[in-house]
Amino acid sequence: MAEPPRTPAPSADPGDDLLPESAPCPFCDGLQTHVVNPFGGQLSVAQYWCRDCRTAFEFIKWDDHPAEA
């Protein structure tokens, strides 16, 4: 009897639960930001993009920032 085709489990990004949806931009203090990459130059930072000043920046993931609900 043939096995049904296996479907891969949805991949969850390991950094998603640690990252705020928007991090404050260090250049313009704007909050119109989004995650570009959950891993930056180091595993402890994430790369964000600011829509206000159009600048990329790194945000420290585990820096006692309050988790958003």
HUBEL-V787670 format. One record per pair of residues at least 24 apart in sequence whose C-alpha atoms are under 10 Angstrom apart, sorted by the first residue. I is the first residue (numbers start at 0). GAP is how many residues later the second one is. Records with the same first field share a line. If there is no record, write none. Layout:
I->GAP + GAP
This chain:
12->25
13->24 + 25
14->24 + 28 + 29 + 30 + 31 + 46
16->50 + 51
17->28 + 43 + 44 + 47 + 48 + 49 + 50
18->26 + 27 + 40 + 41 + 42 + 43 + 46 + 47 + 48 + 49
19->39 + 41 + 45 + 46 + 47 + 48 + 49
20->27 + 46 + 47 + 48
21->26 + 27 + 28 + 46
22->24 + 25 + 26 + 27 + 34 + 35 + 36 + 37 + 42
23->24 + 26 + 33 + 35
24->24 + 25 + 26 + 27 + 28 + 29 + 30 + 31 + 32 + 33 + 34
25->24 + 29 + 30 + 31 + 32 + 33
26->25 + 26 + 27 + 28 + 29 + 30
27->24 + 25 + 26 + 27
28->24
32->24
34->24
